[in-house]
């Protein structure tokens, strides 16, 4: 396994008001995970989400389909 470092990104929709999360999607292909962290605490913990689960979440957000009733 390589020691590739996460490249943290914030959404272009973020207004930089401090209530953001950052993702490191560059690790999805090589490691199968998408780390997520609180942008206010960049040295704090990160959640490592399986890349397939993160992709499903993004698809649900884009299509507004969260599997529930409205």
C-alpha distances in whole Angstrom, upper triangle without the diagonal:
4,7,9,12,14,17,20,23,26,28,31,33,33,36,34,36,34,33,30,26,23,20,17,17,15,12,13,12,9,8,12,13,16,17,20,22,26,27,29,27,24,23,24,21,19,19,16,18,17,17,19,22,21,22,25,26,27,29,31,32,32,35,36,36,34,36,39,42,44
4,6,9,12,15,18,21,24,26,29,31,31,34,32,34,32,32,28,25,22,19,15,16,13,10,13,12,8,9,13,14,16,16,19,21,25,25,28,25,22,21,22,21,19,19,17,18,18,17,20,22,22,23,26,27,26,29,31,31,32,35,36,36,35,37,40,43,44
4,6,9,12,15,19,22,25,27,30,29,32,30,32,29,29,26,23,20,17,14,15,12,10,14,14,10,10,14,14,15,14,18,19,22,22,25,22,19,18,19,18,16,18,15,18,18,18,21,23,22,23,26,26,26,29,31,31,32,35,36,36,35,37,39,43,44
4,7,9,12,15,19,22,24,27,26,29,27,29,27,27,24,21,17,15,11,12,9,8,11,11,9,9,13,12,13,13,16,17,20,20,23,21,17,17,19,17,15,17,15,17,17,16,20,21,19,21,24,24,24,26,29,28,29,32,33,33,33,35,38,41,42
4,6,9,13,16,19,21,24,23,26,23,26,23,24,20,18,14,12,9,11,9,8,12,13,11,11,14,12,12,11,13,14,17,17,19,17,14,14,15,15,13,15,13,16,17,16,20,21,19,20,24,23,23,26,28,27,28,31,32,33,32,34,37,40,40
4,6,9,13,16,18,21,20,22,20,23,20,20,17,14,10,8,5,8,7,7,10,12,11,11,13,11,9,8,10,11,14,14,17,15,12,13,14,13,11,12,11,13,15,14,18,18,16,17,21,20,19,22,24,23,24,27,28,29,28,31,33,36,37
4,7,10,13,15,18,17,20,18,21,19,19,16,13,9,8,5,7,6,8,11,13,13,13,15,13,11,10,11,12,14,13,16,15,12,14,15,15,13,15,14,15,17,15,19,19,16,18,21,20,19,22,24,22,23,26,27,29,28,31,33,36,37
4,7,10,13,15,14,16,14,17,15,15,12,10,6,5,5,8,9,10,13,15,15,15,16,13,10,9,9,9,11,9,13,12,9,12,13,13,11,13,13,14,16,15,19,19,15,17,20,18,17,20,22,20,21,25,25,27,26,29,31,34,34
4,7,9,11,11,13,12,15,14,14,10,9,5,5,6,8,10,12,13,16,17,17,17,15,11,11,10,10,11,9,13,14,11,15,16,16,13,15,15,15,17,16,19,18,15,16,19,17,15,18,20,18,18,22,23,25,24,28,29,32,32
4,6,8,7,10,9,12,11,11,7,7,5,7,9,11,13,15,16,19,20,20,20,17,13,12,10,10,10,8,12,13,12,16,16,16,14,15,16,16,19,17,20,19,15,16,19,16,14,18,19,16,17,21,21,23,23,26,28,30,29
4,5,5,9,9,12,12,11,8,8,8,9,11,12,14,17,17,20,22,22,21,18,14,14,12,13,13,11,14,16,15,19,19,19,17,17,18,17,19,17,19,18,15,15,17,15,12,15,17,13,14,17,18,20,20,24,25,28,27
4,5,8,9,12,14,13,11,12,11,12,14,14,17,19,19,22,24,24,24,21,18,18,16,16,16,14,17,19,18,22,22,23,20,21,22,21,23,20,22,22,18,18,20,18,15,17,19,15,15,19,19,22,23,26,28,30,28
4,6,9,11,13,12,10,12,12,14,16,17,19,22,22,24,27,27,25,23,19,19,17,17,16,14,17,20,19,23,23,23,21,21,22,21,23,22,23,22,18,18,20,17,14,17,17,14,14,17,17,20,21,25,25,27,25
4,5,7,9,9,7,9,10,13,16,17,19,22,22,25,27,26,25,23,19,18,15,15,13,11,13,16,16,20,20,21,19,20,21,21,23,22,24,22,19,20,21,18,16,19,19,16,16,20,19,22,22,26,27,28,27
4,5,8,9,9,12,13,16,19,20,23,25,25,28,30,30,29,26,22,21,18,17,15,12,14,17,18,21,22,23,22,23,25,24,27,26,28,26,22,23,25,22,20,22,22,19,19,23,22,25,25,29,29,30,29
4,5,7,7,10,11,15,18,20,22,24,25,28,29,29,28,25,21,20,17,15,12,10,10,14,14,18,19,20,19,21,23,23,26,25,28,26,22,24,26,22,21,24,24,21,21,25,24,27,26,30,31,32,31
4,6,8,11,13,17,20,22,24,26,27,30,32,31,30,27,23,21,18,16,13,10,10,14,15,19,19,21,20,22,24,24,28,27,29,27,24,26,27,23,22,25,25,21,23,26,24,27,26,30,30,32,30
4,6,9,11,15,18,20,23,24,25,29,30,28,28,25,21,19,15,13,9,7,6,10,12,15,15,17,17,19,21,22,26,25,28,25,22,24,26,22,21,25,24,21,23,26,25,27,26,30,30,32,30
4,7,10,14,17,19,22,23,24,27,29,27,26,23,19,17,14,11,8,8,8,11,13,16,15,16,16,17,20,20,23,23,25,23,20,22,23,19,19,22,21,18,20,23,21,24,22,26,26,28,26
4,7,10,14,16,19,20,20,24,25,24,23,19,16,14,10,9,6,6,8,10,11,15,14,15,13,14,17,17,20,20,22,20,17,19,20,17,16,19,19,16,18,21,20,22,21,25,25,27,26
4,7,10,13,16,16,17,20,22,20,19,16,12,10,7,6,5,5,8,10,10,13,12,12,10,11,13,13,17,16,19,17,14,16,18,15,14,18,18,15,17,21,20,21,20,23,24,27,26
4,7,9,12,13,14,18,19,17,17,14,10,8,6,5,6,6,10,10,9,12,12,12,9,11,12,13,15,15,18,16,13,15,18,15,14,18,19,16,18,21,21,23,22,25,26,29,29
4,6,9,10,10,14,15,14,13,10,7,6,5,7,9,9,13,13,11,14,13,12,9,10,10,10,12,11,14,14,10,12,15,13,12,16,17,15,17,20,20,22,21,24,26,29,29
4,5,6,8,11,12,11,11,9,6,5,7,9,12,12,15,15,12,14,14,13,10,11,10,10,12,11,14,14,11,13,16,15,14,17,19,18,19,22,23,24,23,26,28,32,32
4,5,5,8,10,10,10,8,5,7,9,12,15,15,19,18,16,18,18,16,13,12,11,10,11,8,12,13,9,10,14,13,12,15,17,17,17,20,21,22,22,25,27,30,31
4,6,7,8,9,10,9,8,9,12,14,17,17,21,20,17,18,19,18,15,15,13,13,13,10,14,15,13,13,17,17,15,18,21,20,20,23,25,26,25,28,31,34,35
4,6,5,5,7,6,6,8,11,14,17,18,21,20,17,18,18,16,13,13,10,11,10,9,12,14,12,13,16,17,16,19,21,21,22,24,26,26,25,27,30,34,35
4,6,6,5,5,5,9,12,15,19,19,23,22,19,21,20,18,14,13,10,9,8,5,9,11,9,10,13,14,13,16,18,19,19,22,23,23,22,24,27,31,32
4,6,6,8,9,12,15,19,22,23,26,25,23,24,24,21,18,17,13,13,11,8,10,13,12,12,15,17,16,17,20,21,21,23,25,25,25,27,30,33,35
4,6,8,10,13,16,19,23,23,27,25,22,23,23,21,17,17,13,14,12,10,13,16,15,15,18,20,19,21,24,24,25,27,29,28,28,30,33,36,38
4,6,8,10,14,17,21,22,25,23,21,21,20,18,15,14,10,11,9,9,12,14,13,14,17,18,19,20,23,23,24,27,28,27,26,28,31,35,36
4,7,10,13,17,20,22,25,24,21,22,21,18,15,13,9,9,6,5,8,10,10,11,14,15,16,17,19,20,21,23,25,24,23,24,27,31,33
4,6,10,13,17,18,21,20,18,19,18,15,11,9,6,5,4,5,8,9,8,10,13,13,14,16,18,19,20,22,23,23,21,23,26,30,31
4,6,10,14,15,18,17,15,17,16,13,10,8,6,5,6,5,9,9,7,9,12,12,12,15,16,16,18,20,21,21,20,22,25,28,29
4,7,11,12,15,14,12,13,12,10,6,5,4,6,9,9,12,12,10,13,15,14,14,17,19,18,20,23,23,23,22,24,26,30,30
4,7,9,12,11,10,12,11,9,5,5,6,7,11,11,14,13,10,13,15,13,13,17,17,16,18,21,21,22,20,23,24,28,28
4,6,9,8,7,9,8,7,5,6,9,11,14,15,18,16,14,17,19,16,16,20,20,19,21,24,23,24,22,25,27,30,30
4,5,5,7,9,8,8,8,10,13,14,18,18,21,19,16,19,21,18,18,22,21,19,22,25,24,25,23,26,27,30,29
4,5,6,9,9,11,10,13,15,17,20,20,23,21,18,21,23,20,19,23,23,20,22,26,25,27,25,28,29,32,31
4,6,9,9,11,12,15,18,19,23,23,26,24,21,24,26,23,22,26,26,23,25,29,27,29,27,31,31,34,33
4,6,5,8,10,13,16,18,22,22,25,24,21,24,26,23,23,27,27,25,27,30,29,30,28,32,32,35,34
4,6,8,9,12,14,17,20,21,24,23,20,23,25,23,22,26,27,25,27,30,29,31,29,32,33,36,36
4,7,9,13,15,18,21,22,25,24,22,25,27,25,25,29,29,27,30,33,32,33,31,34,35,38,38
4,7,10,13,16,19,21,24,22,20,24,25,23,24,27,28,26,28,31,30,31,29,32,33,36,36
4,7,10,13,16,18,21,19,18,21,23,21,22,25,25,24,27,30,29,29,27,29,30,33,34
4,6,9,13,14,17,16,14,18,19,17,18,22,22,21,24,26,26,26,24,26,28,31,32
4,6,10,12,14,12,11,15,16,15,16,19,19,19,22,24,23,23,21,23,25,28,29
4,7,9,12,11,10,13,15,14,15,18,19,19,21,24,24,23,21,23,25,29,30
4,6,8,7,6,10,11,10,12,15,16,16,18,20,20,20,18,20,22,25,27
4,5,5,6,9,10,11,13,14,16,17,19,20,21,20,18,19,22,26,28
4,5,5,6,9,10,11,12,14,15,17,18,19,19,18,20,23,26,28
4,5,5,6,9,10,11,12,14,15,17,18,17,16,17,20,24,26
4,5,5,6,9,10,11,12,14,15,16,15,13,14,17,21,23
4,5,5,6,9,10,11,12,14,15,14,13,16,18,22,23
4,5,5,6,9,10,11,12,14,13,13,15,18,22,23
4,6,5,6,9,10,11,12,10,10,12,15,18,20
4,5,5,6,9,10,10,10,8,11,14,17,18
4,5,5,6,9,10,10,10,13,16,19,19
4,5,5,6,8,8,9,12,15,17,18
4,5,5,5,5,6,9,11,14,15
4,6,5,7,8,11,13,15,15
4,6,8,10,13,15,17,17
4,5,9,11,13,14,14
4,6,9,10,12,11
4,6,8,10,10
4,6,9,10
4,7,10
4,7
4
